[in-house]
């Protein structure tokens, strides 16, 4: 049994922070001391973890004394401010923000893909953006055998990826529309209830959004493929939990749908759900609360002889964020890196 750790959770009152605590308890993660940190607005709130009732403290640069592992799920600004003093205090920091992802000396990790990158960590490990993680999870074993050349992905992302305020806004707007009342958006630029928004994060000069460029750059880094051709379109949907992706992947070697299926079916954490004749395929409603990356609609790409099209769905709060963080920590413990 690994030695238990002193753990801090920054953003403990948020959706991902709470999911982290839930999964840590489910997996009996070795914790001997737990410090729950958030902004000053949450100070004094109490959160139950197992038999403990823990009061939330304000996250400050001095919060990390005697902390072995710190999990960050807050804003980019918070991570940039608090992670350096946390590392200096001796904590290994696993960060869910975009603050450090593209730094050359910071591993960006999906454990099923590039766990060896953890060996070179310098106190910070980044978690990919929530749609990037399942995408790389599925593509990696196929890339190993057939050499991925190009990937085009359209994402359909739930509001929980934005946070609790977005979940509340979708709930309220749905009620307003059904009652025949007008809506007034606050979190998003337009009404999200009964709507689709082809914008996640801000637009860049290229016409892509920042979210789309995250997928492009993070996929290349995780898969050690800096020249990989990647294009993404990200859409926010009126779904509470679960990110879905329509993927078209082109390979250097001939590949059939059967080849693709056989290659991914034995990969840990991937569940193939693909019987289209009886309408069996993954949906975000069915996948909510599950740890696996679900794959279906596997077919030959009609536009390219060495292309495969498929559909994937994952719970963005679990594999897309909190679960991935815990798996990283478990891998680091197994490698004696914490």
C-alpha positions in Angstrom: 0.0 0.0 0.0 1.4 3.4 -0.9 2.0 5.9 2.0 -0.9 8.3 2.4 -0.4 11.9 1.3 -1.3 15.3 2.5 -3.5 16.6 -0.3 -4.8 20.1 -1.1 -7.7 20.8 -3.5 -7.8 24.3 -5.0 -11.3 25.0 -6.3 -12.8 22.5 -3.9 -16.3 24.0 -4.1 -16.5 23.9 -8.0 -18.0 21.1 -10.1 -14.6 19.5 -10.9 -13.3 20.0 -7.4 -16.3 18.2 -5.9 -16.0 15.4 -8.5 -12.4 15.0 -7.6 -13.3 14.4 -4.0 -16.1 12.0 -5.0 -13.7 9.9 -7.2 -10.9 10.0 -4.7 -13.2 8.4 -2.2 -14.5 5.9 -4.7 -10.9 4.8 -5.6 -9.7 4.9 -1.9 -7.0 7.3 -2.9 -4.3 7.4 -0.1 -5.0 10.6 1.8 -3.9 11.2 5.4 -4.7 15.0 5.5 -7.0 17.0 3.2 -7.0 20.8 2.8 -9.9 22.3 0.8 -9.2 25.6 -0.7 -11.2 28.1 -2.7 -11.8 31.8 -3.1 -12.8 34.1 -0.1 -16.4 33.7 -1.2 -16.4 30.1 -0.1 -14.5 30.4 3.1 -16.3 28.6 6.0 -18.4 26.3 3.8 -18.1 22.7 5.0 -17.7 19.7 2.8 -17.9 16.1 3.8 -15.2 13.6 2.7 -15.7 10.1 4.1 -15.9 10.6 7.9 -14.4 14.0 7.8 -16.3 17.3 7.7 -13.8 19.9 6.4 -14.1 23.6 6.4 -13.1 25.4 3.2 -10.1 27.8 3.6 -9.1 30.7 1.4 -6.4 29.7 -1.1 -3.2 31.8 -0.6 0.5 31.3 -1.4 0.9 30.1 2.2 -1.7 27.3 1.9 0.7 24.6 0.8 3.0 24.0 3.8 3.4 20.2 4.4 1.3 19.5 1.3 2.5 16.6 -0.8 0.0 16.8 -3.7 -2.1 19.8 -4.8 -4.9 19.5 -7.3 -5.9 22.7 -9.0 -9.2 23.3 -10.6 -9.6 27.0 -10.6 -9.0 29.8 -13.1 -5.8 30.2 -15.1 -4.9 33.3 -13.1 -5.2 31.4 -9.8 -3.0 28.6 -11.1 -0.4 31.1 -12.4 -0.4 32.8 -9.0 -0.5 29.9 -6.6 1.3 27.0 -8.3 4.9 28.5 -8.1 4.7 29.0 -4.3 3.1 25.5 -3.9 5.9 23.9 -5.9 8.4 25.9 -3.8 6.8 24.5 -0.7 7.4 21.0 -1.9 4.0 20.1 -3.4 3.5 18.3 -6.7 0.8 20.2 -8.5 -1.7 18.7 -11.0 -3.4 21.5 -12.8 -6.7 21.5 -14.7 -6.3 25.0 -16.1 -4.6 26.1 -19.3 -1.9 28.0 -17.4 1.0 25.6 -18.0 -0.2 23.2 -20.7 2.0 24.4 -23.5 5.1 25.1 -21.4 7.9 22.9 -22.8 9.0 21.6 -19.4 5.5 20.8 -18.1 4.1 17.3 -18.9 0.6 17.4 -20.4 -0.7 13.9 -19.7 -3.3 11.4 -20.5 -2.1 8.4 -18.5 -3.2 5.8 -21.1 -1.2 7.7 -23.8 2.0 9.4 -22.4 2.5 8.4 -18.8 6.3 8.2 -19.4 6.3 12.0 -19.7 5.7 12.2 -16.0 9.3 11.1 -15.4 10.5 14.5 -16.4 8.1 16.6 -14.2 9.5 19.6 -12.3 6.7 19.9 -9.8 3.8 20.7 -12.3 1.7 18.3 -14.4 -1.0 19.7 -16.6 -4.3 18.0 -17.4 -5.5 18.5 -21.0 -8.7 20.4 -22.0 -11.7 18.2 -21.4 -12.4 17.3 -25.1 -8.7 16.7 -25.8 -8.4 13.9 -23.3 -10.9 11.4 -24.8 -9.8 12.3 -28.3 -6.2 11.3 -27.6 -7.3 8.3 -25.5 -9.0 6.8 -28.6 -6.6 7.9 -31.3 -3.4 6.9 -29.6 -3.6 3.0 -29.9 -4.6 3.4 -33.6 -1.9 5.9 -34.3 0.7 3.4 -32.9 -0.4 0.9 -35.5 -1.6 2.9 -38.5 0.1 6.3 -38.1 -2.3 9.1 -37.8 -1.9 11.8 -40.5 -4.8 14.1 -40.1 -7.8 14.5 -37.7 -10.9 16.7 -38.0 -13.0 16.9 -34.9 -16.4 18.6 -34.2 -17.2 18.8 -30.5 -20.6 19.1 -28.8 -19.8 20.2 -25.3 -22.0 20.4 -22.3 -22.5 23.4 -20.1 -20.8 21.8 -17.1 -17.6 22.4 -18.9 -18.1 26.1 -18.2 -19.0 25.7 -14.6 -21.8 25.8 -12.0 -23.1 29.2 -13.2 -23.6 27.8 -16.7 -25.5 24.8 -15.3 -27.8 27.2 -13.4 -28.3 29.3 -16.5 -29.4 26.4 -18.6 -31.8 25.3 -15.9 -33.3 28.7 -15.5 -33.5 29.4 -19.3 -35.2 26.1 -19.9 -37.8 26.9 -17.3 -38.3 30.4 -18.8 -38.7 29.1 -22.4 -41.2 26.4 -21.3 -43.2 29.1 -19.4 -43.3 31.3 -22.5 -41.0 34.0 -21.0 -38.0 35.8 -22.5 -34.5 34.8 -21.5 -31.6 37.0 -20.7 -28.1 35.3 -21.1 -25.4 36.1 -18.7 -22.8 33.3 -18.9 -23.0 32.9 -22.7 -23.3 35.5 -25.5 -26.7 34.0 -26.5 -29.5 31.9 -25.0 -28.2 28.3 -24.5 -31.5 26.6 -23.8 -32.9 24.9 -26.9 -29.9 26.3 -28.9 -26.4 25.6 -30.2 -23.6 28.0 -29.9 -20.6 27.6 -32.3 -18.3 29.5 -30.0 -16.4 28.2 -26.9 -14.0 30.8 -25.5 -13.0 33.9 -27.5 -12.4 34.1 -31.3 -8.8 34.5 -32.5 -7.5 36.3 -35.6 -7.5 33.0 -37.5 -11.3 32.6 -37.1 -10.8 29.7 -34.7 -11.7 30.0 -31.1 -9.3 29.6 -28.3 -10.9 26.3 -27.3 -10.4 25.0 -30.8 -6.7 25.9 -30.8 -6.3 24.2 -27.4 -7.5 20.9 -29.0 -5.1 21.4 -31.9 -2.0 22.2 -29.9 -2.7 19.8 -27.0 -3.3 16.8 -29.3 0.0 17.4 -31.0 1.9 17.7 -27.7 0.3 14.7 -26.0 0.9 12.5 -29.0 4.4 13.8 -29.6 3.3 14.7 -33.2 4.1 18.4 -33.7 3.4 18.2 -37.4 0.0 16.4 -37.1 -2.7 18.1 -39.1 -5.6 18.9 -36.8 -8.7 21.0 -37.2 -11.5 21.5 -34.7 -14.9 23.1 -34.4 -16.3 23.4 -30.9 -20.0 23.8 -30.2 -21.7 24.5 -26.8 -24.9 22.4 -26.4 -27.9 22.6 -24.0 -26.7 19.4 -22.3 -25.8 19.4 -18.6 -23.0 16.8 -18.6 -21.0 14.9 -21.2 -18.9 16.0 -24.2 -19.5 14.3 -27.5 -17.2 14.4 -30.6 -17.6 13.6 -34.2 -14.1 12.6 -35.5 -12.7 12.0 -38.9 -9.2 10.5 -38.8 -6.9 9.9 -41.8 -4.1 7.4 -41.5 -0.9 6.6 -43.4 -1.7 2.9 -43.8 -4.9 1.2 -45.0 -7.4 0.7 -42.2 -10.9 -0.7 -42.1 -13.7 -0.1 -39.5 -13.0 -3.6 -38.3 -9.3 -2.8 -37.9 -10.1 0.3 -35.9 -12.6 -1.6 -33.7 -10.1 -4.4 -33.0 -7.3 -2.0 -32.2 -9.2 0.1 -29.6 -11.4 -2.6 -28.0 -8.7 -3.8 -25.6 -7.5 -0.4 -24.6 -8.0 0.3 -20.9 -10.8 2.8 -20.3 -12.3 2.5 -23.8 -15.8 1.0 -24.2 -17.0 0.3 -27.7 -20.8 0.7 -28.1 -21.5 0.3 -31.8 -24.5 -1.6 -33.0 -26.2 1.0 -35.3 -28.7 -1.4 -36.7 -30.4 -1.4 -33.3 -29.6 2.3 -32.5 -26.9 1.4 -30.0 -24.2 4.2 -29.8 -23.0 6.4 -26.9 -25.0 9.4 -25.7 -24.1 12.0 -23.1 -27.1 11.1 -21.0 -26.1 7.5 -20.8 -22.4 8.2 -20.2 -22.9 10.7 -17.3 -21.1 9.4 -14.2 -19.1 6.8 -16.1 -15.3 6.7 -16.2 -14.8 5.2 -19.7 -14.5 6.9 -23.0 -17.3 5.5 -25.1 -16.9 5.0 -28.9 -19.5 4.2 -31.6 -20.6 5.0 -35.2 -17.3 3.5 -36.5 -17.3 3.6 -40.3 -15.1 4.1 -43.3 -14.8 7.8 -44.1 -16.6 8.2 -47.5 -14.2 11.0 -48.5 -10.9 9.2 -48.0 -9.9 5.5 -48.6 -7.6 5.5 -45.5 -10.0 7.5 -43.3 -12.2 6.4 -40.4 -15.1 8.3 -39.0 -16.4 7.7 -35.4 -18.3 9.2 -32.5 -17.1 9.4 -29.0 -18.6 10.5 -25.7 -17.2 11.0 -22.2 -18.1 12.5 -18.9 -16.2 15.8 -19.0 -16.2 16.2 -15.2 -14.7 12.7 -14.8 -12.4 11.4 -17.5 -12.2 14.9 -19.0 -10.9 16.4 -15.7 -11.1 14.9 -12.1 -10.6 11.2 -13.0 -7.7 12.0 -15.3 -6.0 14.0 -12.5 -6.4 11.1 -10.0 -5.1 8.6 -12.6 -2.1 10.9 -13.1 -1.5 11.0 -9.3 -1.9 7.2 -9.0 0.6 6.7 -11.8 3.1 9.1 -10.1 2.7 7.2 -6.9 3.4 3.9 -8.7 6.5 5.4 -10.2 7.6 6.9 -6.9 7.4 10.4 -8.3 5.5 11.9 -5.4 
